[in-house]
Amino acid sequence: MLDCIDIVDSLSVPKYQQLVNSIVSGIQTKDIRPGDKLPSIHEVSAEFDVAKRTVEKAYDLLKEQDIVVAVKGKGYYINHTLLGRNLKIFLLFNKLSAHKKIIYDSFVSELGTDTPIDFFIYNNDFRLFRDIIRKEGTRHSHYVIISHFFNDTEQARELINQLPKHKLVVLDKLIDGITGKYASVVQNFEKDLIHALTEALPLLRKYSQLNILFPAETYHPKAILNGFYRFCYEHGFVARVVRDIADEAITPGNAYINLMEDDLVTLIKKIKDTGYTVGQQVGILSYNETPLKEILLDGITVMSTDFAQMGKTAAQLVLNNTCQHIENPFRLVVRKSL
């Protein structure tokens, strides 16, 4: 079983957690099976040059999670391979969408379909969010939450802070003011936007003005606007925020960045009415990948976080019972619209 253990000095993950992760990974790959005996604390300490207390801490954590059992005078043994059997997940999303379904499907697939999940939608409504959390209490093993609100963000933060932090996994957007040690898989909105626009810079140079469709009432983080303004300033573009695309007069030399799917539909209709060529006279860069964007206008250029990876990473944090903050991968997909 020592071959299944991997402890790396240079990693930021604590060594005891690396040991736990190695055992869990071995069970998932079936290299470690029920009834297998773990190496003794002395063996692991000597083999990997780690303190005995580090190994004890890892084994204690595995016992707490019911993954191993201690047999007096004999050592530690693997209890089971169904890592999800003692889990009961509270999963709370702000809305239903194609992107959220990708997160959900990936999360469930990684956890295993036998893991019980109570799934709720609060439609960006704080009151519904509050009522769901209060009703469910603290009877779940983990609370996996996407927090997006038009307002009431301070009250939402206070409510989330009441949850047991070692059970909390925050998805998509980091919540300012959450205290304690908890897990997250989030986008770095400002950095990701600047990186994607910089990658698209050779294509954007054909346009003199960049416009971002950013409604006055939105749950999207202001960090997106910060990144947009920084990029435009650094590269000499005229930067403009469009609050309502319905009122926009489309003119050549403009590229548009959209966040909402409804705005994209309106934008495409308005461009078609002008007869301008998309990707030449007018550009479109859309947030969040969907299968339809591969087809619309012979391909819409997108910048998108990896929603499948977000769901998978969240499930791994739950299975490993790890409190880490992880930035989710983000990418640019270039198509004809730019």
N, C-alpha and C positions, 0 to 999 in steps of 0.2 A: 504493500500500500504506500510505502514511501515514494514510489515512482509516480504516484498520483498527486503528490504534494509539490507545490511550486511557491517558493518564497523568494521575492526579489528585493534586495536592499534599496534599490533606487526608486521604487514605487512610493507614491504618497499614501497608498492604502496601508493602514497599520498591519503589522506582521500577523497578529492574531486573527485579523479579518481575512488576510490572504490564506491562512491555514483553513479557516472555516469555508471560504470560497472554494478552495481546492477539494475539500471533502464533498461539498455540495455538488460541484461540477463532476466529480467522479461518480457520484450516485446517479446524476442525470444521464451520463454517458454509459452507465451500467458497468463501468470498470470497478466500481465498489458496489457490493450487493448486501442484502439483509443478512445479518449474522456475522459479517466480516469483522475481525478484530482490528481496532486501530493500533498503530504503533504506540508504545509506551511514551509517557512524557519525556523520559530520559532519552529514548531513541530519537525522537523528533528534535529535542534540544541539541543533541550531539551532532546529528546529521546536518542540520541547517544553521548551527551556531546561533541559536536564539535562546533567550532566557527561559528557564522552566516555567516561570510565572506567565510568560506569553503563551506557552502551549496550554497551561492550565486554564487561562482565560478563554482560549478558543474552544477547548473541550467543554468548559462550563456553558458557553453560549450554545454549543451543539446540543447539550443536555436540555437547556431551557427550551429549545425549539423541538425537543422530542425526536431529534435525528439520531442521537446515540443514547445508549443506556450504560450506566456504570455498574459493573458487577464486582462486589466487594472481594478483594483479594485476587481478582483475575484481570481487570482492566476495563476498557471501553469497547462497546460493540455497536455496530450499525443497527438501528431499530427498524427502519423502513425505507422504502424508496419513493413513496408517494409524498413528495415534499409539500404538496398542496393540501394534504388531508386535514391538517390542523388550521388551515387558513380559512378566513371568511372575509371577503373583500367588500368594502364600501367604495363604489366607483361613482363619482359625481362629475358630470360634464355640463358645460354651459349651454350647449345646444346640440341638435342632431345635424350632421353634415357629412359630406363624402369624406372629409379629412378626419373627422372624429370616428367614423366607422373604421377607417384604416387603423387608427390608434387602438380602438376597441378590439378589432379582430386580431391584431398582432399581440396585444396584451393577453387575451384569452388563449391564443395558440401557445404562447410561451409558458403560461402558467399551467396549462393542461385543462381540458374541458371538465375534469372532475372537481375543480376548485369552485366552491360556491361564490357567486358574485351578486351583490345587490346593486343594481344599476339604476341611476336616477338622472333626470334632466331638469334643470331649473330655468332654462330659457332666459338667461342673463337677468333674472329677477331676484333681487336680494331677499325679498320676503319669502319666496318659495325656497330659496337656498337655505335660509335660516330655519324654516319649518322642517325641512327634510333632515337637516343635521340634528336639530333638537329631538325629533321623533326617533331617530335611529340610536341616539345615545352613544355609548362607548362599548358596544357589544361585538365589534368587529376586530379582526386581527390587524387590519391595515385600512387606512383612509387615503384613497387616491383621488385627487381633486384637481380639476381645471377651474381656475378662478378668473372669470371675466365679467365685469359689471359696467353698466353705463354710469352708475353712481353708487353711493353707499359702500365704497371700497374700504373706508375706515371701519365701519361696522362689521364688514366681512372679515377683515383682518383680526378684529377682536374675537370673533366667533371661532375662527380657525385656530387662534392661539389657545383656545380652551381644549382643543383635541390633544390626546397624548402624542407628543412629538416623535417618539420612537416608532409610532405606527403611521406617521404622516408621510405621504409622497405627493409632492406638488408637481403638476405637469404644465408644460407649455410656457407659462409666464411666471417668473419669480415674483413673490408677493413681498413687497417692502414691509418691514416691521414684524415679520414672523420670527419669533425668538426660539431658542432651544436647538437641539440637534435633530434634524429631520432630513429626509431625502428629497431630491428634486431632479427632474429631467426637463430642461427649459431651453427656450431660444434666447440668444443674446441679440435682441432686435436691432439695436443700433449698429453693432459690429457686423452682424450678418448682412444688413442692407448695404453698408459701405463696401464690404468685400464683394458682394454680388454686382453692384453698380460699377465698381472698379474693373471687374472682370469683363463687364459689358461695355466698357468705355470706348473701344474702337467703333462699335456699332452706334453708340449714342452720339458720337461726334457729328453725325449727319444732321442732328437736330440742334436748334439754338436754344430751345426752352424745354425744361422738364417740368411736368405737372404731376402731382400726386393727388389722387382722389381720396380725400380724408374727411369724412362727414363730421360736422360739428358735434353730433351726438354719436359717439362710438366707444366701444370697449377696447379698441386697439391701443396699445401703449404709445405714449408720446415719444418714446425712444426711437420709433420709426421716423417721426418728423425730424428729430435731432440728427439722425444719420443722413436723412435726405438733404437737409440744409448744409451739413458739413461737406457732403460730397459735392454738391453744386458749387459751394463757395471755393473749395479747393481746386475744382476743375473748370471754373469759369462759366458755368451754365446759369441762365436765368431760372430761378426756382419759384414755383407757384403752387399754392395749395388750392385745390378745387373742392369746395364743400358740397356742391350739388351738380352732378354731371348733367342733369336734365336742363340746366340753364347754360351749358357750355356751348360756345360757337367754335366749331372745329376749323382750324386754319393750318396750313402747311408749316413744317418746321417744328412741330410740337410732338413730344413723346409723352405718353401717359402711363403712370404706374397706378394700378388699381388694387385695392385690398378686398373688396366685396364682389361676390359673383354677380349680384344684381347690377352693380355699376358697370361691370364688364359688358353685360348684355346691352345696356343702354348706350355705352360708348361705341360698341361695334355697329349698332343700328345708326347712330348719328354719323359715323364715318362713312358708312355705305351710302347714306343720303347725299354726301358731298361728292362722291366719286373719286376721292383721293386714294392713292395706293398705299396700303398698309405695309410698313417696312421700308418705305421710301420717303413719301411726303409726311406721313404720320406714323408714329411708332407706338407699340403697346408692349408693356412689360407687366405681367400679372403675378400677384402673390398666390402661392399654393398650387401645386400640381394636381391636375385631375385628368382622367383619360380623354375627356372631351377637348381639352386644350391642345392635344396632339393633332386634332382634326380641324378645329375652327380656324378659318382663314388660312388654311394650309399649314397651320401650326402657330400657337401663341407662345412666345417666349415667357418663361416663368422663372421665378426664384422661390425656392420652397425648402422648408425644413423637411427632414425625412420622418414622416409620420409613423411609418412602420417601425423604424428604429426606436422612436420615442416609446411606443407601446412595448416593444421588446425589452428595452432597457428598464422601463418601469417595473415590468414583471420580474426581471432579474434582481432588482433592488428589493422587491418583496420577498422573493425566494431566499435570497442571501441575508435578509434582514439587515441591510446595509444603509447607513445614513450618509450618503454621498450627494454632492451637488454636481450634476453632469450637464454640460452644454451639448445640445443635440446637433447633429450634423446639418449643414445648410448648403444648398447648391444652386447654381444657375444652369438652366437648360435653354440653350439658344435655338430659336426657330425663326420662321420667316417674318414674324410680326415686328421684328426689330431690325 
